Amino acid sequence: MENDLNNWDGFLGSNWLSVDDVKSETDPFVCIKMELDTENVRPMLVLEKENVEYKISLNVTNANFVKDQGVKSPKDLIGKKVFFRKTLAFSPSAKKYQH
């Protein structure tokens, strides 16, 4: 969806992918477009699931993982199914692992 000044679409909130958007490890998202996250100078995937678009910017670790899977360039992800795995991270303030 392109931003224009005829409506508020694209200006209110965001559709950045969050952990709550991933229901299971077998829950596919389809990469429909690649953009450049100009703020962080990273490749950004525009994903779609159930007619909703989500964005995720690839950090160096994730970009290397994708490249190591045989993807020749960021644009080669367009049309591919993408799956996410929830991981545990240690929270020092809570003193426990959490999603």
C-alpha positions in Angstrom: 0.0 0.0 0.0 1.5 3.4 -1.0 1.0 6.4 1.2 -0.9 9.3 -0.3 -2.6 12.3 1.1 -6.1 11.2 0.2 -6.5 9.1 3.4 -4.7 8.3 6.7 -3.6 4.8 5.6 0.1 4.4 6.3 0.3 7.3 8.7 -1.3 6.0 11.8 0.5 3.2 13.7 2.5 0.6 12.0 2.4 -3.0 10.9 5.8 -4.0 12.2 5.8 -7.7 12.8 5.5 -8.5 16.5 5.9 -11.8 18.5 2.1 -11.8 18.9 1.6 -12.0 15.2 3.4 -15.4 15.0 0.9 -18.0 16.1 3.1 -21.1 15.5 6.3 -22.2 13.8 4.2 -23.5 10.9 2.4 -20.2 10.4 3.5 -19.0 7.0 4.0 -15.4 5.9 4.6 -14.6 2.3 7.2 -12.0 1.3 5.4 -9.7 -1.2 7.9 -6.9 -1.4 11.4 -5.8 -0.4 12.2 -2.3 0.7 15.2 -0.5 2.2 14.8 0.4 5.9 16.5 3.8 5.4 16.6 4.6 9.1 18.7 1.5 9.8 20.1 0.9 6.3 18.8 -2.7 6.3 16.7 -4.8 3.9 13.1 -4.8 5.0 10.6 -7.5 4.2 7.0 -6.7 3.5 5.1 -9.8 4.5 1.5 -10.8 4.0 -0.7 -13.1 6.0 -4.5 -13.3 5.7 -4.5 -10.1 3.7 -2.6 -8.1 6.4 0.8 -6.6 5.6 3.6 -6.8 8.2 7.1 -5.3 8.0 10.4 -6.7 9.4 13.8 -5.2 9.1 16.6 -7.8 8.9 19.5 -7.2 11.3 22.9 -8.6 10.4 22.3 -11.9 12.1 19.0 -12.5 10.3 20.4 -11.3 7.0 23.3 -13.8 7.3 20.9 -16.6 8.2 18.8 -15.9 5.1 21.9 -15.7 2.9 23.2 -19.0 4.4 19.9 -20.6 3.3 20.9 -20.1 -0.3 19.0 -16.8 -1.0 21.2 -15.0 -3.5 19.9 -11.4 -2.9 17.2 -9.8 -0.7 14.9 -9.4 -3.7 15.0 -13.2 -4.2 12.8 -13.5 -1.1 9.8 -12.0 -3.0 7.1 -14.7 -3.3 8.7 -17.0 -0.8 7.1 -18.3 2.4 8.8 -17.2 5.6 8.4 -18.9 8.9 9.4 -17.6 12.3 10.4 -19.4 15.5 9.7 -17.8 18.9 12.8 -17.8 21.0 13.4 -17.3 24.7 15.4 -14.4 25.9 16.6 -13.8 29.4 15.1 -10.8 31.1 17.5 -9.5 33.8 14.8 -7.4 35.5 12.4 -10.4 35.7 15.3 -12.8 36.3 13.7 -15.4 34.0 13.4 -16.5 30.4 10.5 -15.2 28.4 9.2 -14.9 24.8 
